């Protein structure tokens, strides 16, 4: 089973578009201690934070504690992104991040990171969501992330390749 290690931003985006409950069908949903704290920091202000706390309490999302003393952090990344990548290195995990610097750092570490858009494509490939659901979820995600038209077209074409194979 795949181990997906999410940073806060990607998991919040996927929660906002109401696809988070399907993530465990792709594999484990792991977060670092720092990411966990970022997810639930404003629990009294955001319903998404309450939902994420509920998932943490019920072990749908697993917090993975790590020792950081033997790793060198990237100075260009936040602590949550660094921890996400370290967990992936140690556990052969897949980092899920929408942070461009984290993606590049993960690639330089030999990892194969995914973005929230790629997670949606994976859900489509695995027949966890339909093409119509993909389109709905992706439209919301594109709006939240303010994706450029060429990116939207790229993922539209990729989704059509998947369903017409």
C-alpha positions as CSV (number, residue, x, y, z in Angstrom):
1,X,0.0,0.0,0.0
2,X,1.3,3.5,-0.8
3,X,2.3,5.9,1.9
4,X,1.2,9.4,1.0
5,X,2.7,12.1,3.3
6,X,0.8,15.4,3.0
7,X,1.9,18.9,3.8
8,X,-0.7,21.2,5.2
9,X,-1.6,23.2,2.1
10,X,-2.3,20.2,-0.1
11,X,-4.4,18.5,2.6
12,X,-6.4,21.7,3.2
13,X,-7.1,22.1,-0.5
14,X,-8.3,18.5,-0.8
15,X,-10.4,19.0,2.3
16,X,-12.0,22.2,0.9
17,X,-13.0,20.5,-2.3
18,X,-14.5,17.6,-0.2
19,X,-12.3,14.8,-1.6
20,X,-10.3,14.2,1.6
21,X,-12.5,11.3,2.7
22,X,-11.4,9.3,-0.4
23,X,-7.6,9.8,0.1
24,X,-7.2,6.7,2.3
25,X,-8.4,4.6,-0.7
26,X,-5.1,5.5,-2.4
27,X,-3.0,4.6,0.6
28,X,-2.0,5.8,4.0
29,X,-2.6,9.4,4.8
30,X,0.3,10.6,6.9
31,X,1.2,14.0,8.3
32,X,4.2,15.2,10.4
33,X,3.7,16.8,13.9
34,X,4.2,20.3,12.5
35,X,1.7,19.7,9.7
36,X,-0.8,18.4,12.2
37,X,-0.4,21.5,14.2
38,X,-0.9,23.7,11.1
39,X,-4.0,21.8,10.1
40,X,-5.8,22.3,13.5
41,X,-4.3,25.6,14.6
42,X,-7.5,27.6,14.0
43,X,-9.9,24.9,14.9
44,X,-12.4,27.3,16.4
45,X,-12.5,29.4,13.2
46,X,-12.5,26.9,10.4
47,X,-14.8,23.9,9.9
48,X,-12.1,22.2,7.8
49,X,-9.8,22.2,10.9
50,X,-12.6,20.5,12.9
51,X,-13.0,17.9,10.2
52,X,-9.3,17.3,10.1
53,X,-9.1,17.0,13.9
54,X,-11.9,14.4,13.7
55,X,-9.9,12.4,11.1
56,X,-6.8,12.6,13.2
57,X,-8.7,11.4,16.3
58,X,-10.1,8.5,14.3
59,X,-6.7,7.5,12.8
60,X,-8.0,8.3,9.2
61,X,-5.1,10.7,9.1
62,X,-2.0,9.4,11.0
63,X,0.5,11.6,12.6
64,X,4.0,10.3,12.1
65,X,6.5,11.4,14.8
66,X,10.1,11.7,13.6
67,X,13.5,12.5,15.0
68,X,15.1,15.3,13.2
69,X,18.5,15.5,14.6
70,X,20.3,13.6,11.8
71,X,18.8,15.5,8.9
72,X,19.8,18.8,7.3
73,X,16.8,21.0,6.6
74,X,16.4,22.9,3.4
75,X,16.5,26.6,4.4
76,X,14.1,27.4,1.6
77,X,11.3,25.3,3.0
78,X,9.0,25.6,6.1
79,X,9.3,23.1,8.9
80,X,6.2,21.2,7.7
81,X,7.5,20.7,4.2
82,X,10.9,19.6,5.5
83,X,9.3,17.1,7.9
84,X,7.1,15.8,5.1
85,X,10.1,15.1,2.9
86,X,12.1,13.5,5.7
87,X,9.2,11.1,6.5
88,X,9.1,10.2,2.8
89,X,12.8,9.5,2.7
90,X,12.7,7.3,5.8
91,X,9.5,5.4,4.9
92,X,9.6,5.3,1.1
93,X,6.7,7.6,1.0
94,X,5.2,9.9,-1.6
95,X,5.2,13.6,-0.6
96,X,2.1,15.4,-1.5
97,X,2.7,19.1,-1.7
98,X,1.6,22.1,-3.8
99,X,4.7,24.1,-2.8
100,X,7.0,24.5,-5.8
101,X,10.2,24.7,-3.7
102,X,9.2,21.6,-1.8
103,X,8.5,19.7,-5.1
104,X,11.9,20.6,-6.4
105,X,13.7,19.7,-3.1
106,X,11.8,16.3,-3.1
107,X,12.8,15.6,-6.6
108,X,16.5,16.4,-5.7
109,X,16.1,13.9,-2.9
110,X,15.1,11.2,-5.3
111,X,11.4,11.3,-4.4
112,X,8.4,11.4,-6.7
113,X,6.2,14.1,-5.3
114,X,2.6,14.6,-6.2
115,X,0.4,17.7,-6.1
116,X,-3.3,17.9,-5.2
117,X,-4.0,17.9,-9.0
118,X,-2.1,14.6,-9.4
119,X,-4.0,13.1,-6.4
120,X,-7.2,13.9,-8.2
121,X,-5.9,12.1,-11.4
122,X,-4.9,9.1,-9.2
123,X,-8.5,9.0,-7.8
124,X,-9.8,9.0,-11.4
125,X,-7.2,6.3,-12.6
126,X,-8.2,4.0,-9.7
127,X,-11.9,4.5,-10.5
128,X,-12.5,6.0,-7.0
129,X,-14.1,9.0,-8.6
130,X,-15.9,9.3,-11.9
131,X,-14.8,11.6,-14.7
132,X,-17.7,13.9,-13.9
133,X,-16.7,14.0,-10.2
134,X,-13.1,14.7,-11.3
135,X,-14.3,17.7,-13.4
136,X,-16.3,19.1,-10.5
137,X,-13.4,18.6,-8.0
138,X,-10.8,20.0,-10.4
139,X,-12.9,23.0,-11.2
140,X,-13.1,23.9,-7.5
141,X,-9.4,23.2,-7.0
142,X,-8.5,25.3,-10.0
143,X,-10.5,28.2,-8.5
144,X,-9.0,27.9,-5.0
145,X,-5.5,27.7,-6.4
146,X,-6.0,30.2,-9.2
147,X,-4.5,27.8,-11.7
148,X,-3.5,29.2,-15.1
149,X,-5.5,28.2,-18.1
150,X,-2.7,26.1,-19.6
151,X,-2.5,24.1,-16.4
152,X,-6.3,23.6,-16.4
153,X,-6.1,22.4,-20.1
154,X,-3.3,20.0,-19.3
155,X,-5.2,18.3,-16.6
156,X,-8.4,18.3,-18.6
157,X,-6.5,16.5,-21.4
158,X,-4.9,14.0,-18.9
159,X,-8.2,13.1,-17.4
160,X,-9.7,12.5,-20.9
161,X,-6.7,10.2,-21.7
162,X,-7.5,8.2,-18.6
163,X,-11.1,7.7,-19.4
164,X,-10.7,7.0,-23.1
165,X,-8.0,4.4,-22.7
